[in-house]
Amino acid sequence: MNEQTKKGLTSKVKEEARAFYPVFLYVWFLLAVLGVHKSVVLSQAHIVQHQGFAAAKALAFAKVLFVANKFGIWRVFDKKPLIVPILAKSLLFGLLLIGMDVIEQALLEHFWPAHADHDPVNLYNLRTLLSVGLVTFAALIPFFGFREFAKLVGEAELRKVLFVRRENFVPQHEAEPAASPAPAEPIEG
């Protein structure tokens, strides 16, 4: 393999890692917060135990999202209003995360029963499933909203708007409008 090919491959790997890393971080943060929430709601003492599983699920989820984007599965939404792909992707990936949670729990119960939740959230209960689905769906909306806006206006421009002080890029008013003259006082006669 020649030097130019190695540099091209290295730059491609770095580019893909830069695209993958924020997805992984967001999903890991989301799953970590949901794990802590679950532990608090169920009064479980093993909050930290869920964080390893959150990282593993985040890696799997980010990889699925990454592959879906590479194959252009979402082109069907290209001509739709921006809200449609944001909500559709949030819904579909919310369902995927719930499915991954069900699979994780089944694998834990089968292979590591000591580490399985002894008081798990019952995802077979329709009310619980709907509430977990709604929370997951709502938590994914900002993520997909950012990604869709970034496609529309450019990722660098969106990052600039969101993460740079406004006075660094918003044009300042050149001059304040001249103060209007004070109304004339009535002349008493």
N, C-alpha and C positions, 0 to 999 in steps of 0.2 A: 504494500500500500504506500503510495507516494506521500510526500509531506503535505501537498495541497489537499489531497483527499482526507488526510487525518485532520487538518485544520477545519475543513468543511464539516466533517463528522462531529468534531468537538464543538464547533459553534452551533450545530443543529441540536446536539444533546443539551447544551447550555440553554438554548432557546426553549426547548421542550420542558426542561426543568423549571425555568422561570414561569412558564405557563401552568405547570402542574402544581408548583409549590403553593401559590395562593389558594387554589381550589382545596388542596389538602388541609391547609391551615384553617380555612373557614369551616369546612366540614368537621374537622377535629374539634374546633372550638364549639360548634353547634352540638356535637355528640357529647362532648365533655360537660357542657352546661346541662343538657338533657339528662345525662347520667347523675349529676349532682342533684338536679331537681327530683329525679326519681328516688334517689336515696333519701332526700329530705322528706318527701311526701310519704314514703313507706317507712320512715324512721329507721333506715338501715345504717349500720356503723361502717360499712366497707365502701366508702365513697371513692377512695383512691383506687380500689381494685378495678372499677369500671373504666378508668382512664386508659389502661392498656388496650382494652377492647375497643374503646373509642378511637384510639390511634389506628388500630388494625382495620376497623370498619371504614375510617376516613380514607385510608390508603386504597382500599377496595373501591369505595364509592368514587373517589377522585379518578381512579383509573377507568372506571366505567364511563364517567362523564367525559373524560379526556378522549377515550376511544370513540364515543358517540359523536363528539365534535369533529374528530379527525375524519370520520366517514360521512360527515355532512347529513346526519339523520334529521337535523332540524331545519333543513332548507324548506320544508313544507310551510314554515311560519314566516318566511322572508318577506312576503307581500302583505302580511296581516298587520293590523295596528300593534304597536309595541306592547301593549298590555297582554295580548294573546300569548306570545311566546313566553313572557314572564310568568304568567299564571299556569300555562300548560306545562312548562318545564318544572315549575315548583311542585305541581301536582304529581307529575310522573316520577320525579326523583324523590318526592316525599313517600310515595308508595314503594319505591325501591328501598329506601331506608327502613321503612317498616318491615318489608320483607326480609331485609338483611338482619333486622333485630330478631324476628321470629326464627330465622335459620340459626343465628348465634345462640339463642336460648336452647333450641333443640340440640345443637351440637354440644353445648355445655352440659345439658342434662344427660346426654348419651356418653360422652367421653370423659368429662370431669364433673361428676355429680357433686363433689365437695365444693366446687367453685360456682355451681349454678345458683341462681337466686332461689332462696327457699320461699321467698314471698314475692315472686315476680309480678310485673304488671301483666294482667291477664289480657293478652292481645286477641284472645278468642271471644271475648265479651264485646259486642258490637258498640256499646257506649264508650268503652275504653279505647277501642280501636279508632273510633271517630274522633275522640278528643286527642289522642296521640297523633293521628293523621292531621288534624287541624293545626296543632302546634308545630309539627314538622313542616307542613305546607307554608304556614305564616313565616317561619324562620328562614325558609329558602327564598322567599320573595325578594328581600334585599340583595341576596347573592345574585340571583338571575337578573334582577333589575339593573344592577351594576354592569353585569356582562352585556346585557342588551343595549344599554346606553353607551357602553364603550364601543360596541360595534357601530353604533349610529354616529357618534361624534369623534371617535378615535380614543383609544385607551390613554394615550399620553395627555390628551386634552382633558379628559374626564378626571384623571388623577390630579392634574394641575388645578382644576376647579374644586375638587374635593379636599385636597391635602396641602395646598399652598395658600399662604395668607392672601386675602383678597386684594389688599392694596398693592400687592406685587404684580397683579395682572389686570385688575379692573381700572379702566381709565378714570383718572380723577377729574372732577369738574374743573374746567379751565378757569372759570371765574364764577363767583357767586352772582346770581342775578342782582342787578342794581336795585337798591332799596327803593321802593316806590315813594314818591314825595308824600309828605304828610298832608292830609287834607287841609285845605284852607279854613281858617277859623271864620265863622260868620262875623260880619261887621254889624255892629249894633248901631243903630242910627237914631 
